[in-house]
Amino acid sequence: MKPIVLVLAPMLLLVLAVSGCTIPGTDITIPIPGLGGGTTDYTHDIIIIKSMQAVPATTIKAGQTLTLYADLQNMQDPERAAGSQVEDIEIELYDYCTNLFTGEPKPNEDCSKKFDMSPQEIKTCSWELTPREDLMLITPCELKVKVTYEHSTKTVTSITFIDSDELGGRIRRGEPWQIGGSTTRGYGPVKTYLEVETQQPVPDADSGEGASASISMKIRNVGQGYIKDSAIIADDDHFSIKLPDELDWKDNEKCMFETQKIKIDGSDTDVIKIIRKESTPKFCKIGSPYVEIEQTYDMNAEVTYDYEFRKNIRIQIEPR
């Protein structure tokens, strides 16, 4: 297979240099021209309802049994996500115009309990529905299906520090000194956007008392679905950000989002609220370490969440 070559027009190069380098929903990395670095953003929606079908047709007669099929797919790349599965997936026909049908539709046996899916696996779930025979009017109905699962998405962002004398020498000699950091955001529809706001490389501790680097972080729902309770539970099991041993937060103040309490399963719980698909951004400082010449470190963030993907199909029921 021949490699894919991306040819970028000059205007696009300018845009990338100013505004970043992510192609959302892809595994493509584009470095920022002249600065190096880049962003790799793995697939957002990893479990989707690929298609829905009503058999024998979307228009049926009262008393005629309809079978609803929903095809699910794990969108992860089998090479990049080799050996991994999305576990404990649940599917539900959560809205089906209950007053129009007899009985309660049940999914096929394979989909009646939680199941796992491997990368690129496709799974078909089905339900049988029979409209009441006494319906006297043409009646439309939206059949709505949702699939829910828990997932964790990791983000790795680099930060580079430079010896202050080395930096001064490069500037005096007119040598290029600015670099762009790199970020990798893993599979999943909810991601931590962890960015270094200070121009890199950042001067090290020799540059003066209080030397530091500013970072920002934000949690975003970049998928087509919904986060349970529109919130991330604010504990170490659901959100964490870790620095390497050589780095620490400025003044030892741990970087954490603002939280609020909501009811989850009947209990007051501290959460990070997601409003209009993103959290309130948080800005923090990392104290500059001492380095010899130049050193790059990786910062790691991980967010764990319950996610829901929905799809619907419209049918019509006609009198006999």
N, C-alpha and C positions, 0 to 999 in steps of 0.2 A: 504494500500500500504506500503510495507516494505521500510525503508530508504535505500538510496544508500550509500554504504561504499566505500570510496576510499582508496586503499592500495597502498602506495607509496614506491617504491624501494629506498634503501639507496642513490644511485646515484642521483635519482630525488630529494630526500630531500636536497641533497647538492646543486643541481642546484637552487632549490627554495630559499634556504637560501642565495645564492649569488646574484641571478638575479631577484627575485621577485616571484609573486604568482598569476598572472592573467591567466585565461583560456579564451582567446578572444572569444567573441560571445556567452558566456554562462552566467548563473546566479550563477555559482559555486564560493564559497569563499574558498580559501585555506590559512590558516595562515602560516606565515613564521616560520618554526620549531624553538622553543626555544625563539622566540621573540614576539609572539602574533601578533595581527593585521592581515591584509590581504586585498585582493582586490576583490570587487564584480563588475563584468562588465556585464551589461544587454545587451540584443540582439542588434546587430549593425543595420543590414538592417531591418527596421520595416515594410516598404511597399515594396513588391517585386512583380515582374511579375513571378508567380509561373510556368506557362506553357503557350505555344502558340501552336495552332493547325490550320492547313489549311484543310478545308472541301470543296469538297469531298476527296481531296488528295493534296499532295505537287506537283504533276505533273498533269497539266490540259491542255486542248486544247484551242486554240485561240477562243474567243467568249463564252467560258464556264465560268459561274459565280462561283467565289470562295468566301467562307466566312472565314474570319480570326477571330479566337477567342483568346483572351488573358485573363487568369485568374490571378487576383490580390489577394494578401493576406496580411492582417495585422498580423505581426508575434509577436506582444506583447502578454504576458501572461495575460489571462483574470482575474486572481486573483491579480497579482501584479499591473496591470494597470486598475483595476476595475473602471468603470465610465469614463474612458478617451477615446478620439477618436483622430485619425489623421484627421484634417479638411482640406477642400479646396484642395482636391487632383484633379489633372488634368491628363488626359491620351491623347496621340496623336500618330497617325500613321504618323511619321514625315518623313519617306523615303519609297517610294513604287514604284520606277521606273515609274515616271509619264507618260513617253512617251509610255509605254506599255499598259496602261489601258484607258478606256473611262470614262469621267467624273471625279469627285472628290469624293473619298470614305468618307462617314460620319459614325461616331460611332453610335451605338444604342442609343436610347433616354436617357437611364439611365446614359450613359457615355458622353453625349454631353455637359454637364456642370460640374462645380466643385461638388464634392461629399465628404462625410465623411466615414470613416471606423472604426468600433469598433475592439477591440482585437480579433484576430483569424477569423475575418470575411473574406469571400471569395466573390469576385465580378467578374462577367464575362462581358467583353466588346467585341464588335464585329464590323466588317466592311465587306461590300460586295464590291468585285472588279471584274470587267469584262474585260479581255484582249481584245484588238482590234482583229477583225476577219481577218484583212489583214496581220497578222504576218506570215512570210514565213520561218523563221529559228527557231530552238530550242533555246530558250532564257531563261537564269537563271535570278533570281531577288531575292534580299534580302528585305524582308518586315521588317521594323524596327519600334518598338514601344517604347515610353518612358512615364514614369509616374513621375510627379513632385509634390512636396509638401513642405511646410514650417514646420520646427520642431525646438524645443528647447531641448537641452540635458544638464542636471545638473550633476555636479561633487561635491562630498563632501569628503574632505580629513582632517583627524585629525592631530593635532600637540600637543605634550605634553611637558610641562615645569616642572622643578623640582627645589625646593629650593636648593641652592648651598651647604649649610651645610648638608642637607639630602643626596645629591648625594655623597659628600665626605665621609660621614659615611658609606654608602653602599659599596663604593669602599674599604675603610679600612677594613671593616668586611668580605670582600670577597663575598658579596651577589650579586646575579644577578641584574644588573641595566639597561641593554640595552633593549629597547622595539622597536617593529615595529609599525608604524602607520597604519591606515586603510583608504582605499579609496573606494568610491562607485561611479561608473560612470553609469548614467542612460541610458534609451532606446535611440537609435538613432545612425546613422552612423558617425556623427561628434562629437568628444568628446574633452574635455579639460583634458590633462594629467597634474595634479597638484601634485607635489611631494615635500616632505621635504628632502632636501639634507643633513642637519645637523643630526648627530646621536641623536636619541631620547632616553630618555627625554633630552630636551635642558636646560642647566643651566639658572636660572632666573636672574633678574636684579641685585641681590646681588652678582653675580659672578664677577662684575666689570663694569666699564664704557664702553659703546658700546656693551654690550652683545646682541646677536641677533641670529636668525635662518635663514639659507639660504633656499630658496625655488626655484623651477623651474617650468615653465609651458610651455605647447606646445599644439597647436590645431592639431588634426590628423583626417584625413578622413580614418576611419577604415572599411567603407562599400565597396560595390562593384560598387557604382555609382559615381556621379560627383557633386561637389559643383558649384552652379551657379557662373560664372565669376572667378572660382578658388580663391574666396576671401570671407572673412567675413567682413561686414561693421563695421568700428571701431567707434561705438557709444554705449551708454549704453543699447540701445534696442537690440543689437546684440551680445555684449560680456560684461560680468561684472564679477568681482571677489570681494567678500565681506569677510571682517574679522569680528569676533565678537567684541563687544564694548570694551572688555578688551585688544585687540591687535591693533597695528597700524604698518604701514610701517616704516622702519628705516628712520629717518630724514624726516618723513612725505612725502616721495616720493612715489606717487601712482604707483603701479606695472601695466604696460601696455606694450603690444607688440609694436615693431616698425611698423610704417604704411607707406603707399605710396598712391598716388592718381591715380585712374583710372576712366575711363568714365563708368558710370552706368546710363542707360536711358538718355544719353545725358548730364549728369552733372558730374563734377569733384567730386569724392567721396573718402574720406580717408578709406582705407581698410587694413586688415591684409591678406597678400597674402599667399595662400596655394600652395606650390611648391613641386612636387613629393609626394603629399598626406599629407604634414605636414607644419606647420609654422616654422619660425625660433624660436628656444627656447628663453625664456626670464628668466633671473635670478634676483631675488629680495631678500631683507632682511626684516625680521620682528623683531622689537625691543622686547627683552625679557621683560615680565612683572614681577612683584613681585607675588610670589605664596606661599601658605602655604603647605608645603610638596610636593604635586604633583597635577597638574591640566591639563586636556585635553580640547582642544577647537576644533571647527569645522570651516574650511574655505570652502566657497561656491563659485563655478564658474558656469556660465551658458553661453552657446553659442547658438545663433539662426541663422538659415541658410535656404537657398532654396536648395533642393536636387533633383537629377534626377537619376532614375534607368532605365536602358535600356535592351531590349532583342530583338532578331531578329530570323527569320525563313527563310530558303531558299526554294524557289519554282522554278518550271521550267514550261515554257509555250511551247507547241509544236504546229506546224501548224495543221490545221484541216485535 
